[in-house]
Amino acid sequence: MVPLSFANHKFEVVAPAALFWPQYEALLVADLHLEKASFYARQGQMLPPYDSRATLDELAGLVRQTAARRVFCLGDNYHDDAGEARLEGGAAALLRDLTNRLEWIWISGNHDRDVTGLWGGKVMPEWTGSGISLRHEATAEPRSPEISGHYHPKFRVQTRGRHVSRRCFVRTSQHLIMPAFGSLTGGLDAASEVLEDAVGGPAEALIHVHGKLLSFPLGFAARPAITTDQPQLPLALVRD
């Protein structure tokens, strides 16, 4: 696990797209997009129907690794409102087991506004504790520091003559935007104007790779340098 500080709280990056919050013994993930493959299958685009089980298997592994007692899922938990009821049997059984053993919070997102907690857990639009708000989509001028998802940020670098894209966290003094956790999710360039509008100030992309946390300032209109958790490491460490 790699330390990450935000809003005077200490977190641990435990995977390319997951955080552990020791104070609450909590695992934080965003944008699972469960049953995305079955959604596309209904539209006639046949994809292997294993994305939900792969996502939940990975999440269950992180629960074991961290000994988490709570899980916060920060919205777009299902790819569509019908996905919760459509969840395939093996994935549903695993999810039911997890929600029976843990305090499980579903934060609703724009893809699953009607999530009900069919397989266990509590549903809420957002959660606040210790001065930090957990919600799905970042607010431009939050009243308190917030952790969110929604944008699926990725950072693209060129190394050894080729471009490599990695999921990343986007951090400012008031925002920490998490990458998408789901096994079948795409990404948005972290340096895009969409993310610049969302955070409204200086930002950095943080990439978890090979047990290190790499930091890259985002080119948002010639803004000042960002203080990082660790010295910036050579791009050669970023590999497929």
N, C-alpha and C positions, 0 to 999 in steps of 0.2 A: 504494500500500500504506500502511496505517495502523498505527503502532506499538501494541503491546499488551504490557504486562509481566505476568509471572506467575512466582511462586516464584523471583525474582531472575534470570529468563531473559527475553530479548527475543524477541518474536514479531512477525509482521506479519499483519494481517488483510488478505487479498487478495481477498475476496469476502464476501457476506453470511454464508456458512457455511463458510469455509475459512481455515486458518492456514498461514503459512510459518514454519518454524523455521530461521533462518539457520545456527545452529551445526551442524545436521545436513543442511543443504541439503534439507530435508524439507517436503513438503506434507502437512497433516493434514486429513482430512475424516471425517465420521461419518454413519452411517445413509443409505447410498446406496439401499437397498431396491430393488435391481435386480430386474426382472421382476415388479414389483407389479401392473402392468396385466394381464399374462398370468395371474397368480394369480387375480385377480378374474374374468377371462374364463372360467376353468375353473369358477367358482362361478355363472356365468350372468350376471354384470354386465359388459357389454361396454364396455371403455375403449380409447381409441386406443393401439396397441401400440408406442409410440415412446418410452416413458419411459426405458428403459435406454440407448438411443442418445443421447438428450438429456442424460442425466446424465453419461455417459462423454465426450461431446463437450465439455461444460463443463469437466470435470476435465482433459481433454487440453489445453484452452486455458490452464488455470492452470499446468499443467506447463511449457508453452512460455513463459508470462509470467514465471514465477519461475525458470526454468532448474533446477527441482528435480531432484535425483538420486535421491531417495527419496520414497515415498508411504506413509503410514500410514492405513489405513482402519479406523476405530474401531468395528467391529461393526455388525450388521444390514446387512451388505453386500448380501445378497439378501433378498427379502421372505419367503422360505420355504426350507427345506432343498433342495427340488427345483429352485429357481430357478437354481442354478449350472449344472446340466445343461440347463436350458430356455433359457438365454440365447440370444437370437436372433442369427443369423449375422453381421450387420454389427457389432453391439455386441461379439460374441465376438472378431471379428477385430481390432477396435480395442483391446480389453482385452489380447489376446495381444501386440499390438505394444507397448503401454505396459509390460507386465510383462517383456518381453524387453529393454527399453531401460533400465529403472529397477530399483532395489531396491524391492520392493513387499511390504509387510507387511499381511496380512489379520488383524485381531483379531476373533475370533468373537464373536457376539452372541446374544441370546435368540431371534432369528428364524432364525439360520443357525448353530446350534451345530455342524453337521456340515460346514461349508464345508471344501473340500479343496485349493483352489488349482488347480482343473481347468484354468484358463486362464493359469496361471503365478502366481508369487508364493509367499511363505512364510506359513503359518498358525500363529498362536500365541494363547493365551488373553489374554495381556497382554505389554507390553514396558516395560522400565525402562532409563533412561539419564540420566546427569547429575542424578540425584536426583529425576527426574520419572517417574511411571508413566503409561502409556497403556493404558486399558482401556475396555470398553464401558459399564459401569454404575458410577456413583459409589458409593463406600463411605462410610458415615456418619463414620467416624473413621479415615481412611487413615494408614498408617505414614509415607507421604511424599506430597508434593503430587501431584495426579493430574489428567489431562485425559481426559475421557470424553464419551460421547454419550447415546444411549438415550431421553432425555426430549423431544427435538424442541422445545426452549423457544422461545416467541414472546412478545413484549411488545406490549401493546395500549395505545395512547395516543389521546387525543381532541385533534384539532387542526382548527381552522376549522369547528367544528360537526359533525365526523364522526369516527368511530373508525377508526383505522388499525392494522393488525397487522403486525409485522415479526419475522422470525427474529432471535434474539439469542443471545449468549453469556451464561452465568451464571457470575460469578466470586466466589469467596471467597479467603481466604488459602491454602486447601488444595485448592480445587476450581476447575476450569475446565470447564464443561459446554458442549459445542458444539451448535449447531443442526443440524438434519438437512440434508444436502446434496442428497439425492435430489430429482428433479424432480416426483415424485408423492407427497410426504409432507405430512402435516398437522402440527399443533403443539399443545403444551401451554402454558397460561398460565404464564409464568415466576413469577408471584406465587402459584401454587397451593400448597396444603399438601403435595402430593406432592413438589415440589421443595424445599420448606422442610425436610421430613423427610430428603431426600437429602443436603443440604449441612449441615444442623444448625447454622447460624449466620448472621451478617451476610452479605448478598450484594448484588450489583448486576447489573442487566441492561445489556449492552453491545451497541449496534446500529451496524452499519456502514452508513452512508448518505451519498451524495454526497461521498465522500472524507473523511468525518469519523467519529469514533467517539463516539457519544452514550452517556452513562452515566445510568442511572436507579436509585436505591436501591429495593430490593424491600421491600415492607411486611411484613417478617417480625417481628411482635410487638415494635414500638417499640425497635428496636436502634440502636446508634450509627451515625453517618454513615460513609460509605466514602470513602477517598481514591481519586480517579479519575485516569486517564491525562491527561485534558484537562478543561477547564472544561465544565460542562454547557451544551449549546447549545439555542437556542430550539426548541420542538416544531414550529414552522413549517417546519423543515428536513426533517421526516419527511413525505414525500409518497409517493403511489402511483407 
